Amino acid sequence: MSAPAAPRVLCIAGSGRRHGNSEGLLDALMRGVEVAGGLPVKLVAMEADIGACGACNACSRGGCCIKHDGMEAVYSELDSAEAVIVATPVYFATVPAVLKMLYDRCQPYWVRRFVLGEPPRAYKRPGAALVVGGGGDPFGTGCAIAPTKSVFAVLGVSVDHVLEVVGPDEPTDIAKRPEALSRAEEIGRELVLAVLEARISVDGVDRNQGL
C-alpha cells in the first residue's frame, strides 16, 4: 500500500511585483506548510500569462473558458489543490489587476455550479487570505478581502484565516514585522492539519497514516 500524498496547498502570489511584502508573508506560510508535512505549490499571478475575461459568456454553454493561455495551468492547480491561499497587496482598496484577471477567469466554476447545476464538492477546502496594505487609504483592506472571499466561495474554499498587515510599503518592510511572519507560518501549519482532518471526514477513514 503506497503512502498517502502530502497535502497539496496552492499558494497564489497576487502582487504586481516579485518578492515584496505580501509574497514575503506567503513564503512564511509556505514554510509552515512544509513543517507540517504539506506540499506548498507557489503560483505567481503576474507570471502566469493570464489574459482578461472578455465577458463572451461562452463558458455558460459548456462550463469551460474558450481562451487558451496560462489560465489553463491555473485551472489545473485550482482543481488539484486541497487548500488555497492568496497573498495580495492592496491597490486602491482592491487587489492588483494581475490577480483580478485570475479571479475573473474563475467564471467557469460559477457557471458549472449555478447555470449547469453541477453539485458542489463534498466538503469545502480550507483557505486563507494574506493582505498587506501600506496604510493611509480611507477604505482600508476590506475591499481587497471581499473579492477574494467571493472567488473562494465559487471554488468551494472556506476562508478559515484572514491575516491583515497594515503599514509595510517598501518591498522589504515585512521583515520588520516578525509577529506577522510568525502568524503566517502558523496559518500554514493549521491549514495542513485542516486538510488532514477533512480527508478523514469524507468517509470516516484515516488515510493519512505514514505522513
N, C-alpha and C positions, 0 to 999 in steps of 0.2 A: 504494500500500500504506500503510495507516494505521500510525501509530506505536503500539508496544505500550503497554498501560496500565501506569501506575505500580503497583508492588506495594501491594496494599491490606492494611493492617495494623490489625487490630481491637485497640483498647486499652481494656480494661474497668477502670473505676474502681470498686472494690468497697467503699469506705468508707461508713459511715453519715453522714458529714459531708462537705461540699464543701471543696475547696482545702486539705486537710490534708496530712500528711506523705507518705502513700502516693500521693496524687494529684500531689504535687509531684515525686515520683520518676517518675511516669508522664508528666508533662509534659516532663521532661528526656528521657525515652526517645523521646517523640514528636518532639522537636527533632532527635534523632539520625536518626529515620526520614526526616524531611524533608530533612535534609542529604544523606542517601544516595539521594535521589530517590524515596522511597516516599510513599504517601498514608496518613497516620495518621487513623484514624476512632475518635473517643472515644465510648464508651458508658458512661454513668453509671448504675450499677445502681439507686441509690436514686431515680432519676428515671424509671425505665423502666416503671413501672406493672406490676410482675410480682407475680402472686399466688402463694401457696404451692401446691406439688404436693398434690393431695388423695388420692394413692395409690389412685385409682379403677381403675387398670390398663386404662383404655380405650385407651391408646396401644398396648397389646400386640396389638390387633386390626388396626390399620392403620398403626402407626408414627407417628401424629400425635397431638398433645395436643388434647383437646376444649375446653380453655379458650380463650377469645378475649379476650386482653388484650395488654399491652405485650410479652409474650414472643414474639408473632408477629413483631414487628420485629427482636427479638434473634435469632430463628432465621434470619432473612434475612441478618443481618450475619454470623452464625457461618458460614453456608453460603458466603458470597461472600469471606470473609477468606482471604488467603494466608498470614497469620501471625496468631497470637493472643497477647495479653499480658494478664495480670491483675495489678493492683496492689491490695494489701489490707493493712489493719492487722490486728493480732492481737487478737481479743476472746476472753478466757478460753480461750486456747490453740487457737482456731479462727478461721474467717472470720466477718465480721458477718452478721447474719440476711438483710440485703438481697442479699448475694452468694450466700449458701447457698440462697436461694429460686431464684436463677438457675441454680445448679448442679443443684438437684433437678429443675428443669423440663427438664433435658437428658436425662431418662429416655427420650424417644422415640428418641434416637440409639442408646442401648444396645439398645432393643428392635429397631430395624431391623437392627442388626449381629448380635445374639446370639439373637433369637427368630425374626425374619423372614428371616434369612440373607442380608441384602444384603452384597455384597462391600465390603471397606474401600476407602478412597481409594487411588489408585495410589502415593501416597507420603505420608508424614507431613509435615504443615505445621510449620514452625518455631514455637516458642513460648517464652515466658518468664514467670516469676513474680517480682514485686517485693513483698517482705513487710517491713512495718515493725512492730516491737514496742517498747513503751515500756520493757521490761525489768522484772525482778522476778518474772515468772511462772516458777515452777519447772518448768513444762512447755515453756517456750521457744516457738519459732516452728514447729517441725516439724509440729504438728497442724494448722496452717493451710496448710502446703505440701502435706500428704498429700491432702486432698480436691481441691485444685487439680490435682495430678498425676492423680488418678483421673478427673476430668472431661476433662482433656486427652486421656487415653488413649481415652476413648469418642469424642471428637471427631476423633480422628486427628491430634492435635497433639503434637509431641515437646517435652519440657522441656529446651531447649537451654541455658537460663540460669536460675539462681535467685539473686536478689540479696536478701540478708537484711540489714536495718539495725536494730540494736537500740539503743535509747536515746531517740530522739525521742519526745516525748509531747505537748507543746503544739503547736498547729496549724502554727506556723512553724519548728519546730525543725529541719526537714530543711534549711533554708537554711544552717544551721551545719555541714552535712556535705557540703562541696563534692566530696569524693572519691566519695561515693555518687552524687551527681548526675552527676558526670563518667562514672562507670561505667554508669549508666542510659542516658545518651546514647550511649555506646559500644555498649551492647547493641542499641539501636535501629538503629544503622548495621549491626551484624553480622547482625541479623535480615533486613534488606532484602537484603543480599548473599546470605544463605541462600536467600531466595525466588528470586532471580535464578538461582542455581545449580540450584535444584530445577526451575525451568522448563526448563532445558537438559537435565536428567537424564531428564525424562519421555520425550522422543523423540529426544534427542541433537542437537537443532537449536537453535541460539542464536536465540531470538525476542526478545531484549532490545535489539536494535540501535535506536538512536535515543533511548534513555532517558538 
